[in-house]
Amino acid sequence: MTRWPALLLLLAGHAAAAPLSFDLPRLDADGSIRLGQFPGQPVVLNFWASNCLPCIQELPIFNAHAAGQPTLPIIGIAIDTRAAAQAFLRSHPASYPQALAAPALLPIFGNQINGLPYTVIVNSEHRICIRRLGPVDAAWLAKAVAACAQP
């Protein structure tokens, strides 16, 4: 009987190490965006909402990073309603792909409290490398991307 909890812990640890994936509807174009579209590449994921002031403040940092490193995929993921997120993007354009998701996606990527903004960088195997709750700055983003791009 004492073996079951240990086995469950082992399986839970193994599941957490599995590569992450998603298939989300796009906000800025037709169709969907999948993490699997970027095989063998690290990817920056920025979770945001239209009513999040720090999300607005960090958007220019992600736009600049996307322009400076066009081969590094950055995906914005709105935890919001489609209408609110699209209105936000009309007022605050993003230069990288934008998707829409439910709050249930946040814990899968390590955010148990559903706080925003939330940034995750997955490595080339699409496992979480670095995550940050709260706004990022350009120096943190550059350093985190460099650390996660290492094989």
PyMOL commands that set and color helices and strands:
alter all, ss='L'
color gray80, all
select helices_A, chain A and resi 3-16+35-37+53-68+82-91+105-108+138-148
alter helices_A, ss='H'
color red, helices_A
select strands_A, chain A and resi 23-25+32-34+43-48+74-79+98-101+118-122+128-133
alter strands_A, ss='S'
color yellow, strands_A
deselect
rebuild
show_as cartoon
